[in-house]
Amino acid sequence: MRLHTNTLTWRAVHEALDRAILAGRIPAHVSLITCAEYRSRVRKAGIEIQLGTYDKEPGDGRRWSNTGTHGANSEANGEGIYAATWNEWGWFLAEVFAADPEAKCNWYDGAAAFHARTKNAFTGQANAA
């Protein structure tokens, strides 16, 4: 996923994940598989992010992540990376948008759009109007 931001750096993105983990919202084994800075046409910087884990527990609903170049990851191709769940991405992005409310990624153009589209699922005020 490409994050577009005027203020964040790769270090700030790592810190956002750390805050979500310390708050107990994301398991400690979830990490930033990819976190690299790129240019952005819509903000001052772009940061490519892949959130995932090498651990899978029964019933956690994890699927192999997409490599972006040759389909799904698997142990057979030597990577064995599982994608983060929707909730893990949500809590992570909530921390990102708390740090930069004007950040943009995929379907979310800023914190307000993120919270509206997720029906405030990641504010502690789920489904609030």
C-alpha positions in Angstrom: 0.0 0.0 0.0 1.3 3.5 -0.8 0.8 6.1 1.9 1.0 9.7 0.8 2.0 12.3 3.5 3.2 15.8 4.0 4.7 15.1 7.5 5.4 11.4 8.1 8.7 9.5 7.6 9.3 5.8 7.6 10.3 6.2 11.2 7.0 7.8 12.1 5.2 4.9 10.4 7.2 2.4 12.5 6.2 4.4 15.6 2.5 4.3 14.6 2.7 0.5 14.5 4.5 0.4 17.8 1.8 2.5 19.4 -0.9 0.1 18.1 1.0 -2.9 19.4 1.7 -1.3 22.8 -2.0 -0.5 23.1 -2.8 -4.2 22.6 -4.7 -3.6 19.4 -2.2 -5.5 17.1 -0.3 -8.7 18.1 3.5 -8.1 18.6 4.3 -10.6 15.8 2.8 -8.3 13.2 5.5 -6.1 11.6 6.2 -3.8 8.7 7.5 -6.2 6.0 8.0 -3.3 3.7 8.4 0.4 4.7 10.3 2.4 2.1 10.1 6.1 1.1 9.1 7.0 -2.5 8.1 10.1 -4.4 4.4 11.2 -4.3 2.5 13.2 -6.8 -0.2 14.2 -4.3 1.8 14.9 -1.1 5.4 15.7 -0.2 6.4 12.0 0.3 5.1 8.5 -0.4 5.8 5.5 1.8 5.3 2.0 0.5 4.0 -0.2 3.3 3.3 -4.0 3.7 2.0 -5.0 7.0 2.2 -8.7 7.8 3.5 -11.6 9.9 5.4 -14.9 9.6 3.1 -16.4 12.2 -0.4 -17.9 11.7 -2.6 -19.2 14.5 -5.6 -21.5 14.0 -8.7 -19.5 13.3 -7.1 -16.1 12.9 -8.2 -15.9 9.2 -4.9 -15.0 7.8 -4.1 -15.5 4.2 -0.9 -15.4 2.3 0.1 -11.8 1.4 0.4 -10.7 -2.2 4.0 -10.2 -3.4 3.0 -7.5 -5.9 5.2 -9.2 -8.5 4.5 -12.9 -8.6 1.2 -13.6 -6.8 0.6 -14.9 -3.3 3.4 -15.6 -0.9 3.8 -19.1 0.5 6.4 -21.2 2.2 6.9 -22.9 -1.2 8.3 -19.7 -2.7 10.5 -19.1 0.3 8.8 -16.1 1.8 6.0 -17.4 3.9 4.5 -14.0 4.8 0.9 -13.8 5.9 -1.1 -10.6 5.3 -2.3 -8.5 8.2 -6.0 -8.7 9.0 -8.5 -6.0 8.3 -8.6 -5.1 12.0 -4.8 -5.0 12.2 -4.6 -2.7 9.2 -7.4 -0.6 10.7 -5.7 0.0 14.1 -2.4 0.7 12.3 -4.0 3.2 10.0 -5.8 4.9 12.9 -2.4 5.6 14.4 -1.1 6.8 11.1 -4.0 9.2 10.6 -3.7 10.4 14.2 -0.1 11.4 13.4 -1.0 13.0 10.0 -4.8 13.6 9.5 -4.1 14.8 6.0 -2.3 11.5 4.9 -3.8 9.6 2.0 -3.9 6.0 1.0 -6.0 3.8 -1.2 -9.6 4.7 -0.4 -8.9 7.0 2.4 -8.1 10.7 1.7 -7.4 11.8 5.2 -8.5 10.8 8.7 -12.1 12.0 8.3 -12.6 9.7 5.2 -10.9 6.8 7.0 -13.2 7.0 10.0 -16.3 7.6 7.9 -15.6 4.6 5.6 -14.8 2.3 8.6 -17.8 3.6 10.5 -15.5 4.7 13.4 -14.5 1.1 14.0 -11.0 2.3 15.0 -11.9 5.2 17.3 -13.4 3.3 20.2 -16.7 4.8 19.1 -17.9 2.2 16.6 -20.9 3.2 14.5 -21.0 6.7 16.0 -22.8 9.2 13.8 
